[in-house]
Amino acid sequence: MSALILALVAGAVVGLALGALGGGGSVLAVPALIYLLGFTPAAATTASLLIVTVTSLTALYAHAREGHVRWRAGALFAAAGLVPAALAGAVAARLPHWLLTLAFAAVAGLAAVRMLRGARPDTDGRRTPSVRPAKAAACGAGLGALTGLLGVGGGFLAVPALVTVLAFEMRAAVGTSLLVISANSLASLATRGATMGGLDWGVIAPFTATAVLGAWDGKRLAAKASGPLLQRAFALALLAVAAFMAVDAVT
């Protein structure tokens, strides 16, 4: 199968995850870029940030139109992660490939378990949760560091955090996480200028295009399927990806 077709298919899957779950795009994009398209781990994390930034901004617009973004809480969450994301992004370029791969697998596995344990019925979306600034800032800082280090937008961890820490209902958590992803990804990209030159734009461009289209389809899917069902399905896929990458890192 040609690289172009693989990029188109992988992009569609990444977009669906971001549009439906408000996260998970990077967790799927990084292994797809490494194992299907031949990118090195360092190049894959940079390319993933580019793809996820564009796709998240598109999906954010769609969710914001329907009032599913909590701007104040999301801004606080995202702002706390900007500096950690930038610092960790600078460190990532100096770490060995196997260590980045193993760390990515560990984080993905923990996130999958958290999503399986945290899936719960959706609420009616009428409550407006109060924000606990200290907890929001602490979670945001941790997610920012992961974004910079591993090339993930943080949404696959932000959604569970917004639901459990800030008591958001599922749809608001999905929409708000896209704001966090966009901010963290942009901050991390600012530190990765040295890794931009060698990227294969012939792969990244079609990957991003289908991811954007997939995000709109994911948004429509999220409106029809229950939040817990989507979380469980994604968590199982995430566990499989984490196991594969962990084996690859140690063999």
Buried (B, 14 or more C-beta within 10 A) or exposed (E): EEBBEBBBBBBBBBBBBBBBBBBBBBBBBBBBBBBBBEBBBBBBBBBBBBBBBBBBBBBBEBBBEEEBBBEEBBBBBBBBBBBBBBBBBBEBBEEEEEEBBBBBBBBBBEBBEBBBEBBEEEBEEEEEBEBBEEEBBBBBBBBBBBBBBBBBBBBBBBBBBBBBBBBBBBBBBBBBBBBBBBBBBBBBBBBBEEBEEEBBEEBBBBBBBBBBBBBBBBBEBBEEEEBBEBBBBBBEBBBEBBBBBBEBBEE
